[in-house]
Structures are given as structure tokens and as C-alpha cells.
Amino acid sequence: MPSIEENKSYFDNNYNWTNRGDEWSAAWGGPSMQWYGTILPRIKSYIPTNRILEIACGYGRWTQFLKDLCKTLVVIDISGECIRACKQRFSECSHIEYHVNDGKTLDMISDSSVDFLFSFDSLVHAGESVMKAYICQLQRILSNTGVAFYSPF
């Protein structure tokens, strides 16, 4: 498994983002087909909600759907390139907060402030220590009724 530093370097400098990450949904017929056919049926009882956190947003493959399902959307990624791309892509959305993180910590997220955490098919290159680090912070950041939809693949 690549290290956090290797992943950051790869996605900041070497990955070809021409298709904005949509290529990872090609087998489903594209992001819309995957979202409406597979993801939304699993999460629809938890959204819309006040505050959603998306971990590893990439170029916004899932952000494009999540942004309309909350009052505040917080997106994080280890890649400054991905955050810059999302800021540009969703520049008309004043309710989105953007953060570059270190690949393990969620210190920028206030206690009990997240109603729905979303990370899907974005951490496939992350190791077990990254998964554990994020999961260990769920109790702190999730609201009393908060839910996490967290799938590395």
C-alpha cells in the first residue's frame, strides 16, 4: 500500500485528472448511474441533513451529488490539487468548506458537528492505519444522531 506521502504526491503531481475521477465509475455507466443505482438507495434515509463531511473528495465525483443534500458540506482531501479543482468546480456553492488534511486527522472538524460522514471508493489506496485513524475520530465528530457511510472501495 502506498504511504500517505506517496498518495499525496501521486494525486497532486502525476495523476491525469482529465475525467475528474469519473473513470472510476465507468463500469456502472458513469457517476450518475452509480450514485442513483447503488449509493443513494443505501443512504437516502439519512439525507438531506444539516452538515455532511466528505473524506477524500478528489475532483468532486460524489461532491456533485452531496452538495444538494445539506446546509453545509465539508470536503477534505490530502491533495491540494483536488481541493483547488473542487473550489473551482463548485465555486457557485457558498455552503461548501474545503480543507487539505494530512491524510489521517480531522482536527478541522468540530466536536459533534457532523450529521452524515461520506467516503466512498476514495480510500482504495489508503492503508489500514489511515482507515483506523479516521474511524477513531468518528465518535468525536459525529452528532448524537450522526451516521457514517464509509467504504474504502
DSSP file (Angstrom, degrees, kcal/mol; ACC not computed):
  #  RESIDUE AA STRUCTURE BP1 BP2  ACC     N-H-->O    O-->H-N    N-H-->O    O-->H-N    TCO  KAPPA ALPHA  PHI   PSI    X-CA   Y-CA   Z-CA
    1    1 A M              0   0    0      0, 0.0   125,-0.1     0, 0.0   124,-0.1   0.000 360.0 360.0 360.0 134.7    0.0    0.0    0.0
    2    2 A P        -     0   0    0      0, 0.0   125,-0.3     0, 0.0     2,-0.0  -0.321 360.0-112.6 -65.7 152.1    1.4    3.5   -0.8
    3    3 A S     >  -     0   0    0      1,-0.1     4,-2.5   123,-0.1     5,-0.2  -0.300  29.4-104.2 -75.4 168.6    2.2    5.8    2.0
    4    4 A I  H  > S+     0   0    0      1,-0.2     4,-2.8     2,-0.2     5,-0.2   0.917 124.1  51.4 -58.8 -43.7    0.2    9.0    2.6
    5    5 A E  H  > S+     0   0    0      1,-0.2     4,-2.5     2,-0.2    -1,-0.2   0.896 109.5  49.2 -62.7 -41.5    3.1   11.0    1.2
    6    6 A E  H  > S+     0   0    0      2,-0.2     4,-2.5     1,-0.2    -1,-0.2   0.911 112.7  47.7 -64.7 -42.3    3.3    8.8   -1.9
    7    7 A N  H  X S+     0   0    0     -4,-2.5     4,-2.8     2,-0.2     5,-0.3   0.927 111.8  49.9 -63.3 -44.8   -0.5    9.1   -2.4
    8    8 A K  H  X S+     0   0    0     -4,-2.8     4,-2.1     1,-0.2     5,-0.2   0.938 113.2  45.8 -60.1 -47.4   -0.4   12.9   -1.9
    9    9 A S  H  X>S+     0   0    0     -4,-2.5     4,-2.5     2,-0.2     5,-0.6   0.916 113.9  49.5 -62.0 -44.0    2.5   13.3   -4.4
   10   10 A Y  I  X>S+     0   0    0     -4,-2.5     5,-2.4     1,-0.2     4,-2.1   0.949 115.9  39.9 -62.0 -50.4    0.8   11.0   -7.0
   11   11 A F  I  <5S+     0   0    0     -4,-2.8    -1,-0.2     1,-0.2    -2,-0.2   0.763 120.1  45.9 -76.0 -23.3   -2.6   12.7   -6.9
   12   12 A D  I  <5S+     0   0    0     -4,-2.1    -1,-0.2    -5,-0.3    -2,-0.2   0.839 133.1  10.8 -80.1 -35.2   -1.1   16.2   -6.7
   13   13 A N  I  <5S+     0   0    0     -4,-2.5    -3,-0.2    -5,-0.2    -2,-0.2   0.709 130.1  31.1-120.5 -26.5    1.5   15.7   -9.4
   14   14 A N  I  <<S+     0   0    0     -4,-2.1    -3,-0.2    -5,-0.6     2,-0.2   0.696  83.0  97.9-117.2 -23.4    1.1   12.6  -11.5
   15   15 A Y      < -     0   0    0     -5,-2.4     2,-0.9     1,-0.1     0, 0.0  -0.488  69.2-129.3 -75.7 139.4   -2.5   11.5  -11.8
   16   16 A N        -     0   0    0     -2,-0.2     3,-0.5     1,-0.1     5,-0.2  -0.777  25.0-177.3 -88.5 104.2   -4.3   12.5  -15.0
   17   17 A W    >   +     0   0    0     -2,-0.9     3,-2.3     1,-0.2    -1,-0.1   0.107  41.0 124.1 -90.0  21.2   -7.5   14.2  -13.8
   18   18 A T  T 3  S+     0   0    0      1,-0.3    -1,-0.2     2,-0.1    -2,-0.0   0.856  82.0  39.0 -50.9 -40.8   -8.8   14.8  -17.3
   19   19 A N  T >  S-     0   0    0     -3,-0.5     3,-2.3     2,-0.0    -1,-0.3   0.256 109.5-122.7 -96.5  11.8  -12.1   12.9  -16.5
   20   20 A R  T <   -     0   0    0     -3,-2.3    39,-0.3     1,-0.3    41,-0.2   0.730  68.9 -59.5  56.2  26.9  -12.3   14.3  -12.9
   21   21 A G  T >  S+     0   0    0     -5,-0.2     3,-1.7    37,-0.1    -1,-0.3   0.391 109.4 121.4  85.4  -4.6  -12.2   10.8  -11.4
   22   22 A D  G X   +     0   0    0     -3,-2.3     3,-2.0     1,-0.3     4,-0.2   0.745  58.0  76.4 -63.7 -21.8  -15.4    9.8  -13.3
   23   23 A E  G >  S+     0   0    0      1,-0.3     3,-1.2     2,-0.2     4,-0.3   0.767  83.0  66.2 -60.9 -24.3  -13.4    7.0  -15.0
   24   24 A W  G <  S+     0   0    0     -3,-1.7    -1,-0.3     1,-0.3    -2,-0.2   0.615 102.6  47.4 -74.1 -10.1  -13.7    5.0  -11.7
   25   25 A S  G X >S+     0   0    0     -3,-2.0     5,-2.5    -4,-0.2     3,-1.5   0.285  79.3 105.9-107.6   8.0  -17.5    4.8  -12.2
   26   26 A A  G X 5S+     0   0    0     -3,-1.2     3,-1.6     1,-0.3    -2,-0.1   0.864  73.1  59.3 -58.3 -39.4  -17.3    3.7  -15.9
   27   27 A A  G 3 5S+     0   0    0     -4,-0.3    -1,-0.3     1,-0.3    -2,-0.1   0.742 106.7  49.3 -63.2 -21.1  -18.2    0.1  -15.1
   28   28 A W  G < 5S-     0   0    0     -3,-1.5    -1,-0.3    -4,-0.0    -2,-0.2   0.492 127.9 -97.5 -92.7  -6.5  -21.5    1.5  -13.6
   29   29 A G  T < 5S-     0   0    0     -3,-1.6    -3,-0.2    -4,-0.5     4,-0.2   0.574  82.6 -47.8  95.7  12.7  -22.2    3.6  -16.7
   30   30 A G  S  ><S-     0   0    0     -5,-2.5     4,-2.1     1,-0.1     5,-0.2  -0.374  77.8 -63.2 112.3 168.9  -20.8    6.8  -15.0
   31   31 A P  H  > S+     0   0    0      0, 0.0     4,-3.2     0, 0.0     5,-0.2   0.866 128.1  54.7 -59.1 -39.9  -21.1    8.5  -11.7
   32   32 A S  H  > S+     0   0    0      1,-0.2     4,-2.8     2,-0.2     5,-0.3   0.926 109.8  46.4 -62.4 -43.8  -24.9    9.3  -12.1
   33   33 A M  H  > S+     0   0    0      1,-0.2     4,-2.2     2,-0.2     5,-0.3   0.916 115.5  46.2 -64.4 -42.4  -25.7    5.7  -12.7
   34   34 A Q  H  X>S+     0   0    0     -4,-2.1     4,-2.0     3,-0.2     5,-1.9   0.915 115.3  47.5 -66.1 -42.2  -23.6    4.5   -9.7
   35   35 A W  I  <>S+     0   0    0     -4,-3.2     5,-3.4     3,-0.2    -2,-0.2   0.972 120.4  34.6 -62.5 -55.8  -25.0    7.2   -7.5
   36   36 A Y  I  <5S+     0   0    0     -4,-2.8    -1,-0.2    -5,-0.2    -2,-0.2   0.795 125.7  40.8 -74.6 -28.0  -28.7    6.7   -8.2
   37   37 A G  I  <5S+     0   0    0     -4,-2.2    -1,-0.2    -5,-0.3    -3,-0.2   0.776 133.6   8.4 -90.2 -27.7  -28.5    2.9   -8.7
   38   38 A T  I  <5S+     0   0    0     -4,-2.0     4,-0.5    -5,-0.3    -3,-0.2   0.764 127.5  37.4-122.1 -47.5  -26.1    1.9   -5.9
   39   39 A I  I >><S+     0   0    0     -5,-1.9     3,-1.4    -4,-0.2     4,-1.2   0.966 110.0  52.7 -81.8 -54.8  -25.2    4.7   -3.4
   40   40 A L  H >><S+     0   0    0     -5,-3.4     4,-2.0     1,-0.3     3,-0.6   0.867 103.7  57.3 -54.6 -42.7  -28.4    6.7   -3.0
   41   41 A P  H 34 S+     0   0    0      0, 0.0    -1,-0.3     0, 0.0     4,-0.2   0.826 109.5  47.9 -58.4 -27.3  -30.6    3.7   -2.1
   42   42 A R  H <4 S+     0   0    0     -3,-1.4    -2,-0.2    -4,-0.5    -3,-0.1   0.746 123.2  29.5 -83.0 -24.3  -28.3    2.9    0.8
   43   43 A I  H XX S+     0   0    0     -4,-1.2     3,-2.4    -3,-0.6     4,-0.6   0.484  85.2 103.1-114.7  -4.2  -28.1    6.4    2.2
   44   44 A K  G >< S+     0   0    0     -4,-2.0     3,-0.5     1,-0.3    -1,-0.1   0.730  76.8  59.8 -60.7 -24.7  -31.4    8.0    1.4
   45   45 A S  G 34 S+     0   0    0      1,-0.2    -1,-0.3    -4,-0.2    -2,-0.1   0.587 106.6  48.7 -78.8  -6.8  -32.9    7.6    4.9
   46   46 A Y  G <4 S+     0   0    0     -3,-2.4    -1,-0.2     3,-0.0    -2,-0.2   0.473  98.7 110.1-108.0  -5.9  -30.0    9.8    6.3
   47   47 A I    <<  +     0   0    0     -4,-0.6     2,-0.2    -3,-0.5    23,-0.1  -0.927  45.4  43.7-130.9 154.3  -30.2   12.7    3.9
   48   48 A P  S    S+     0   0    0      0, 0.0     2,-0.3     0, 0.0    22,-0.2   0.552  79.1 150.6 -72.0 164.1  -30.9   15.5    3.5
   49   49 A T  E     -a   70   0A   0     20,-2.2    22,-0.8    -2,-0.2    23,-0.2  -0.885  54.1 -99.4-151.3 178.4  -29.3   16.8    6.6
   50   50 A N  E    S+     0   0A   0     -2,-0.3    22,-2.7    20,-0.2    21,-1.3   0.968  99.1  18.3 -72.8 -54.8  -27.6   19.8    8.1
   51   51 A R  E     -a   72   0A   0     20,-0.2    64,-2.0    19,-0.2    65,-1.6  -0.969  61.3-175.2-132.7 122.1  -23.9   19.0    7.8
   52   52 A I  E     -ab  73 116A   0     20,-2.5    22,-3.0    -2,-0.5     2,-0.5  -0.921   9.4-157.5-113.2 139.1  -22.1   16.4    5.7
   53   53 A L  E     -ab  74 117A   0     63,-2.3    65,-3.3    -2,-0.4     2,-0.6  -0.977   5.6-163.7-112.8 125.7  -18.4   15.6    5.7
   54   54 A E  E     -ab  75 118A   0     20,-3.2    22,-2.3    -2,-0.5     2,-0.5  -0.952   7.2-154.3-110.1 119.2  -16.9   14.0    2.7
   55   55 A I  E    S+a   76   0A   0     63,-2.0    65,-0.2    -2,-0.6    22,-0.2  -0.801  76.5   7.9 -93.4 130.5  -13.5   12.4    3.2
   56   56 A A  S    S+     0   0    0     20,-1.2    21,-0.2    -2,-0.5    -1,-0.2   0.985  71.7 177.9  65.3  63.5  -11.2   12.2    0.1
   57   57 A C    >>  -     0   0    0     19,-1.9     3,-2.3    -3,-0.4     4,-0.6   0.671   9.2-174.9 -72.7 -18.3  -13.4   14.2   -2.2
   58   58 A G  T 34  -     0   0    0      1,-0.3    28,-0.3    18,-0.2    -1,-0.2  -0.338  69.5 -23.0  57.1-135.8  -11.0   14.0   -5.2
   59   59 A Y  T 34 S-     0   0    0    -39,-0.3    -1,-0.3    26,-0.1    -2,-0.1   0.258 106.9 -86.0 -92.4  10.7  -12.3   16.2   -8.0
   60   60 A G  T <> S+     0   0    0     -3,-2.3     4,-1.9     3,-0.1    -2,-0.2   0.729  73.2 150.3  98.4  24.1  -15.8   16.0   -6.8
   61   61 A R  T  < S+     0   0    0     -4,-0.6     4,-0.1   -41,-0.2    -3,-0.1   0.901  91.0  20.4 -55.4 -42.2  -17.2   12.8   -8.2
   62   62 A W  T >> S+     0   0    0     -5,-0.4     4,-2.4     2,-0.1     3,-1.4   0.693 113.4  73.1 -98.3 -23.5  -19.6   12.4   -5.2
   63   63 A T  H 3> S+     0   0    0     -6,-0.3     4,-2.5     1,-0.3     5,-0.2   0.865  87.0  65.8 -55.6 -37.5  -19.5   16.1   -4.1
   64   64 A Q  H 3< S+     0   0    0     -4,-1.9    -1,-0.3     1,-0.2     4,-0.1   0.772 111.7  33.9 -59.5 -25.9  -21.6   17.0   -7.1
   65   65 A F  H X4 S+     0   0    0     -3,-1.4     3,-1.0    -5,-0.1    -2,-0.2   0.832 116.1  53.6 -94.0 -41.7  -24.5   15.0   -5.5
   66   66 A L  H >< S+     0   0    0     -4,-2.4     3,-2.3     1,-0.2    -2,-0.2   0.819  93.4  71.8 -64.6 -32.5  -23.8   15.6   -1.8
   67   67 A K  G >< S+     0   0    0     -4,-2.5     3,-0.5     1,-0.3    -1,-0.2   0.754  97.7  49.7 -59.4 -25.4  -23.8   19.4   -2.2
   68   68 A D  G <  S+     0   0    0     -3,-1.0    -1,-0.3     1,-0.2    -2,-0.2   0.337 101.6  64.9 -94.1   6.9  -27.5   19.5   -2.8
   69   69 A L  G <  S+     0   0    0     -3,-2.3   -20,-2.2    -4,-0.1     2,-0.3   0.185 100.9  37.8-116.4  15.7  -28.3   17.3    0.3
   70   70 A C  E <   -a   49   0A   0     -3,-0.5   -20,-0.2   -22,-0.2   -19,-0.2  -0.976  67.8-124.0-157.9 166.1  -27.2   19.5    3.1
   71   71 A K  E    S+     0   0A   0    -21,-1.3     2,-0.4   -22,-0.8   -20,-0.2   0.813 105.3  22.5 -82.2 -35.1  -27.0   23.0    4.5
   72   72 A T  E     -a   51   0A   0    -22,-2.7   -20,-2.5   -23,-0.2     2,-0.5  -0.998  67.0-168.5-135.4 131.1  -23.2   22.7    4.9
   73   73 A L  E     -ac  52  96A   0     22,-2.4    24,-2.9    -2,-0.4     2,-0.5  -0.982   4.6-165.0-118.0 127.5  -20.8   20.4    3.1
   74   74 A V  E     -ac  53  97A   0    -22,-3.0   -20,-3.2    -2,-0.5     2,-0.4  -0.958   8.1-170.3-111.7 123.3  -17.3   20.0    4.3
   75   75 A V  E     -ac  54  98A   0     22,-2.8    24,-2.0    -2,-0.5     2,-0.3  -0.935   4.4-177.8-116.2 137.7  -14.9   18.3    1.8
   76   76 A I  E     +ac  55  99A   0    -22,-2.3   -19,-1.9    -2,-0.4   -20,-1.2  -0.948   8.0 162.0-131.1 153.9  -11.4   17.2    2.7
   77   77 A D  E     - c   0 100A   0     22,-1.5    24,-1.8    -2,-0.3    26,-0.1  -0.963  42.3-128.2-160.8 154.8   -8.5   15.6    0.7
   78   78 A I  S    S+     0   0    0     -2,-0.3     2,-0.7    22,-0.2    22,-0.1   0.675  90.6  85.6 -77.6 -17.0   -4.8   15.2    1.1
   79   79 A S     >  -     0   0    0      1,-0.2     4,-2.0   -68,-0.1     5,-0.2  -0.762  59.5-165.2 -93.5 115.4   -4.3   16.6   -2.3
   80   80 A G  H  > S+     0   0    0     -2,-0.7     4,-2.5     1,-0.2     5,-0.2   0.848  94.2  59.2 -61.4 -33.4   -4.2   20.4   -2.6
   81   81 A E  H  > S+     0   0    0      2,-0.2     4,-2.2     1,-0.2    -1,-0.2   0.910 105.3  48.0 -61.3 -43.6   -4.7   19.9   -6.4
   82   82 A C  H  > S+     0   0    0      2,-0.2     4,-2.4     1,-0.2    -2,-0.2   0.910 111.8  49.0 -65.7 -42.1   -8.1   18.1   -5.7
   83   83 A I  H  X S+     0   0    0     -4,-2.0     4,-2.5     2,-0.2    -2,-0.2   0.912 110.9  50.4 -64.9 -41.7   -9.2   20.8   -3.3
   84   84 A R  H  X S+     0   0    0     -4,-2.5     4,-1.9     1,-0.2    -2,-0.2   0.919 111.1  49.5 -60.5 -43.1   -8.3   23.6   -5.8
   85   85 A A  H  X S+     0   0    0     -4,-2.2     4,-3.0     1,-0.2    -2,-0.2   0.906 111.5  48.1 -63.6 -42.4  -10.2   21.7   -8.5
   86   86 A C  H  X S+     0   0    0     -4,-2.4     4,-2.8   -28,-0.3    -1,-0.2   0.901 108.2  54.5 -66.6 -40.1  -13.3   21.4   -6.3
   87   87 A K  H  < S+     0   0    0     -4,-2.5    -1,-0.2     1,-0.2    -2,-0.2   0.903 114.6  41.5 -58.9 -39.8  -13.2   25.0   -5.3
   88   88 A Q  H >< S+     0   0    0     -4,-1.9     3,-1.2    -5,-0.2    -2,-0.2   0.936 115.4  48.8 -71.9 -47.0  -13.2   25.9   -9.0
   89   89 A R  H 3< S+     0   0    0     -4,-3.0     3,-0.2     1,-0.3    -2,-0.2   0.868 123.3  32.0 -62.2 -38.2  -15.8   23.3   -9.9
   90   90 A F  T >< S+     0   0    0     -4,-2.8     3,-2.3    -5,-0.2    -1,-0.3  -0.061  76.7 130.5-111.2  31.1  -18.2   24.3   -7.2
   91   91 A S  T <   +     0   0    0     -3,-1.2    -1,-0.2     1,-0.3    -2,-0.1   0.738  68.8  60.8 -60.0 -24.1  -17.4   28.0   -6.9
   92   92 A E  T 3  S+     0   0    0     -3,-0.2     2,-0.8    -4,-0.2    -1,-0.3   0.559  86.5  88.4 -79.4  -7.3  -21.1   28.9   -7.1
   93   93 A C    X   +     0   0    0     -3,-2.3     3,-0.9    -6,-0.2    -1,-0.1  -0.807  50.3 179.4 -98.7 104.3  -21.8   26.9   -3.9
   94   94 A S  T 3  S+     0   0    0     -2,-0.8    -1,-0.1     1,-0.2    -3,-0.1   0.552  75.0  68.1 -80.1  -6.6  -21.2   29.2   -0.8
   95   95 A H  T 3  S+     0   0    0    -28,-0.1   -22,-2.4   -25,-0.1     2,-0.5   0.256  78.6  97.1 -98.3  12.8  -22.1   26.4    1.6
   96   96 A I  E <   -c   73   0A   0     -3,-0.9     2,-0.4   -24,-0.2   -22,-0.2  -0.890  54.9-161.0-106.1 131.1  -19.1   24.2    0.9
   97   97 A E  E     -c   74   0A   0    -24,-2.9   -22,-2.8    -2,-0.5     2,-0.4  -0.877  10.3-154.0-105.2 141.8  -16.0   24.3    3.1
   98   98 A Y  E     +c   75   0A   0     -2,-0.4     2,-0.4   -24,-0.2   -22,-0.2  -0.945  15.1 174.8-122.3 136.5  -12.7   23.0    1.8
   99   99 A H  E     -c   76   0A   0    -24,-2.0   -22,-1.5    -2,-0.4     2,-0.5  -0.994  24.1-149.6-143.3 135.3   -9.7   21.5    3.7
  100  100 A V  E     -c   77   0A   0     -2,-0.4   -22,-0.2   -24,-0.2     2,-0.2  -0.897  32.5-175.5 -92.8 128.4   -6.5   19.9    2.8
  101  101 A N        -     0   0    0    -24,-1.8     5,-0.1    -2,-0.5   -21,-0.0  -0.626  38.9-104.7-119.7-177.8   -5.6   17.5    5.6
  102  102 A D        -     0   0    0      3,-0.3   -24,-0.1    -2,-0.2     4,-0.1   0.349  60.8-102.5 -89.5   5.3   -2.7   15.2    6.5
  103  103 A G  S    S+     0   0    0      2,-0.3    31,-0.1   -26,-0.1    30,-0.1   0.487 110.3  44.9  88.8   2.6   -4.5   12.0    5.4
  104  104 A K  S    S+     0   0    0      1,-0.2     2,-0.3    29,-0.1    -1,-0.1   0.529  93.6  70.4-143.1 -32.0   -5.3   10.9    9.0
  105  105 A T        -     0   0    0      1,-0.1    -2,-0.3    32,-0.0    -3,-0.3  -0.679  43.3-167.0-106.8 153.1   -6.7   13.7   11.2
  106  106 A L    >   +     0   0    0     -2,-0.3     3,-2.1     1,-0.1    -1,-0.1  -0.236  39.9 138.6-122.0  40.0   -9.9   15.6   11.2
  107  107 A D  T 3   +     0   0    0      1,-0.3    -1,-0.1     3,-0.0    -6,-0.0   0.741  65.9  64.3 -61.1 -24.6   -8.8   18.3   13.6
  108  108 A M  T 3  S+     0   0    0     -3,-0.1     2,-0.5     2,-0.1    -1,-0.3   0.541  87.0  87.8 -76.9  -5.6  -10.6   21.0   11.5
  109  109 A I  S <  S-     0   0    0     -3,-2.1     3,-0.1     1,-0.0    -3,-0.1  -0.841  79.5-128.9 -99.3 124.8  -13.9   19.3   12.3
  110  110 A S    >   -     0   0    0     -2,-0.5     3,-1.2     1,-0.1     4,-0.2  -0.283  35.9 -86.0 -68.6 154.5  -15.7   20.5   15.5
  111  111 A D  T 3  S-     0   0    0      1,-0.2    30,-0.3     2,-0.1    -1,-0.1  -0.315 107.6  -0.9 -59.0 139.8  -16.9   18.0   18.0
  112  112 A S  T 3  S+     0   0    0     28,-3.0    -1,-0.2    30,-0.2    32,-0.2   0.766  98.4 118.3  52.5  34.3  -20.4   16.6   17.4
  113  113 A S    <   +     0   0    0     -3,-1.2     2,-0.6    28,-0.9    29,-0.2   0.516  45.0  85.7-108.5  -6.3  -20.8   18.7   14.3
  114  114 A V  E     + d   0 142A   0     27,-2.8    29,-2.8    -4,-0.2     3,-0.2  -0.861  41.3 177.6-106.4 123.3  -21.2   16.1   11.5
  115  115 A D  E    S+     0   0A   0    -64,-2.0    32,-1.7    -2,-0.6     2,-0.3   0.752  78.9  18.2 -89.6 -27.8  -24.6   14.6   10.8
  116  116 A F  E     -bd  52 147A   0    -65,-1.6   -63,-2.3    30,-0.2     2,-0.5  -0.929  65.2-161.5-148.7 120.1  -23.5   12.5    7.9
  117  117 A L  E     -bd  53 148A   0     30,-2.7    32,-3.2    -2,-0.3     2,-0.4  -0.871  14.9-170.8-100.8 133.5  -20.0   11.3    7.0
  118  118 A F  E     +bd  54 149A   0    -65,-3.3   -63,-2.0    -2,-0.5     2,-0.3  -0.987  21.3 149.9-130.2 127.2  -19.5   10.1    3.5
  119  119 A S  E     + d   0 150A   0     30,-2.4    32,-3.6    -2,-0.4     2,-0.4  -0.815  16.1 168.7-152.6 114.0  -16.5    8.4    1.9
  120  120 A F  E     - d   0 151A   0     -2,-0.3   -58,-0.1   -65,-0.2    30,-0.0  -0.983  65.2 -19.8-135.3 124.6  -17.0    6.0   -0.9
  121  121 A D  S    S+     0   0    0     30,-1.9    32,-0.1    -2,-0.4    -1,-0.1   0.784 106.6 101.3  56.8  31.0  -14.5    4.4   -3.3
  122  122 A S        +     0   0    0     29,-0.6     3,-0.3   -67,-0.1    -1,-0.1   0.593  69.8  53.0-118.1 -18.6  -12.0    7.1   -2.4
  123  123 A L    >   +     0   0    0     29,-0.3     3,-1.5    28,-0.3    30,-0.1  -0.031  64.8 122.6-110.1  30.3   -9.6    5.5    0.0
  124  124 A V  T 3  S+     0   0    0      1,-0.3    -1,-0.2    28,-0.2    29,-0.1   0.739  79.3  46.6 -65.2 -22.2   -8.7    2.4   -2.0
  125  125 A H  T 3  S+     0   0    0     -3,-0.3     2,-0.3    27,-0.1    -1,-0.3   0.383  92.5 103.2 -99.4   3.0   -5.0    3.3   -1.9
  126  126 A A    <   -     0   0    0     -3,-1.5  -123,-0.1    26,-0.1    -3,-0.1  -0.633  67.1-127.5 -90.0 144.0   -5.0    4.1    1.9
  127  127 A G    >>  -     0   0    0   -125,-0.3     4,-1.8    -2,-0.3     3,-0.6  -0.219  30.7 -94.2 -82.5 175.2   -3.6    1.6    4.3
  128  128 A E  H 3> S+     0   0    0      1,-0.2     4,-2.7     2,-0.2     5,-0.2   0.846 122.1  59.4 -58.7 -37.4   -5.1    0.2    7.5
  129  129 A S  H 3> S+     0   0    0      1,-0.2     4,-2.1     2,-0.2    -1,-0.2   0.858 105.1  49.9 -64.4 -33.9   -3.6    2.8    9.7
  130  130 A V  H <> S+     0   0    0     -3,-0.6     4,-2.3     2,-0.2     5,-0.2   0.934 111.1  48.7 -67.6 -46.2   -5.4    5.6    7.7
  131  131 A M  H  X S+     0   0    0     -4,-1.8     4,-2.6     1,-0.2    -2,-0.2   0.937 113.5  46.7 -58.9 -47.6   -8.7    3.7    8.0
  132  132 A K  H  X S+     0   0    0     -4,-2.7     4,-2.6     1,-0.2    -1,-0.2   0.900 109.3  55.0 -62.2 -41.1   -8.3    3.2   11.7
  133  133 A A  H  X S+     0   0    0     -4,-2.1     4,-0.6    -5,-0.2    -1,-0.2   0.925 112.4  42.2 -60.7 -45.2   -7.2    6.9   12.2
  134  134 A Y  H >< S+     0   0    0     -4,-2.3     3,-1.2     1,-0.2     4,-0.5   0.937 114.1  50.9 -66.9 -45.8  -10.4    8.2   10.6
  135  135 A I  H >< S+     0   0    0     -4,-2.6     3,-1.3     1,-0.3     4,-0.5   0.872 103.6  59.4 -61.2 -37.7  -12.7    5.6   12.3
  136  136 A C  H 3< S+     0   0    0     -4,-2.6    -1,-0.3     1,-0.3     4,-0.3   0.714 104.1  52.2 -64.6 -19.4  -11.3    6.5   15.7
  137  137 A Q  T <X S+     0   0    0     -3,-1.2     4,-2.1    -4,-0.6     3,-0.3   0.528  84.3  88.3 -93.7  -7.2  -12.4   10.1   15.2
  138  138 A L  H <> S+     0   0    0     -3,-1.3     4,-2.6    -4,-0.5    -1,-0.2   0.897  83.2  55.1 -60.4 -42.4  -16.0    9.3   14.4
  139  139 A Q  H  4 S+     0   0    0     -4,-0.5    -1,-0.2     1,-0.2    -2,-0.1   0.869 111.8  45.4 -60.6 -35.8  -17.2    9.3   18.0
  140  140 A R  H  4 S+     0   0    0     -3,-0.3   -28,-3.0    -4,-0.3    -1,-0.2   0.912 120.4  35.4 -73.6 -43.6  -15.8   12.8   18.4
  141  141 A I  H  < S+     0   0    0     -4,-2.1   -27,-2.8   -30,-0.3   -28,-0.9   0.773  95.2  90.9 -89.5 -26.4  -17.1   14.4   15.2
  142  142 A L  E  < S-d  114   0A   0     -4,-2.6   -30,-0.2    -5,-0.2   -27,-0.2  -0.461  74.7-124.8 -72.9 140.1  -20.5   12.8   14.7
  143  143 A S  E >   -     0   0A   0    -29,-2.8     3,-1.6    -2,-0.2   -30,-0.1  -0.169  39.8 -88.9 -68.8 174.3  -23.5   14.4   16.2
  144  144 A N  E 3  S+     0   0A   0      1,-0.3    -1,-0.1   -32,-0.2    -2,-0.1   0.812 133.5  32.2 -57.9 -30.4  -25.8   12.4   18.5
  145  145 A T  E 3  S+     0   0A   0      2,-0.1    -1,-0.3   -29,-0.0   -30,-0.1   0.229  94.4 135.4-108.8  11.6  -27.8   11.3   15.5
  146  146 A G  E <   -     0   0A   0     -3,-1.6     2,-0.3   -32,-0.1   -30,-0.2  -0.237  35.5-161.6 -67.2 150.4  -24.8   11.3   13.1
  147  147 A V  E     -d  116   0A   0    -32,-1.7   -30,-2.7  -101,-0.1     2,-0.5  -0.966   7.2-145.7-132.6 145.1  -24.2    8.4   10.7
  148  148 A A  E     -d  117   0A   0     -2,-0.3     2,-0.6   -32,-0.2   -30,-0.2  -0.959   8.9-171.3-115.5 130.3  -21.1    7.3    8.7
  149  149 A F  E     +d  118   0A   0    -32,-3.2   -30,-2.4    -2,-0.5     2,-0.5  -0.919  26.9 165.1-113.9  98.2  -21.2    5.8    5.3
  150  150 A Y  E     +d  119   0A   0     -2,-0.6   -30,-0.2   -32,-0.2   -32,-0.1  -0.922   7.7 157.0-129.5 102.5  -17.6    4.8    5.0
  151  151 A S  E     -d  120   0A   0    -32,-3.6   -30,-1.9    -2,-0.5   -29,-0.6  -0.958  26.5-162.5-131.1 114.3  -16.5    2.4    2.3
  152  152 A P              0   0    0      0, 0.0   -29,-0.3     0, 0.0   -28,-0.2   0.771 360.0 360.0 -66.3 -22.9  -12.9    2.4    1.1
  153  153 A F              0   0    0    -32,-0.1   -33,-0.1   -30,-0.1    -2,-0.0   0.308 360.0 360.0-149.3 360.0  -13.9    0.5   -2.1
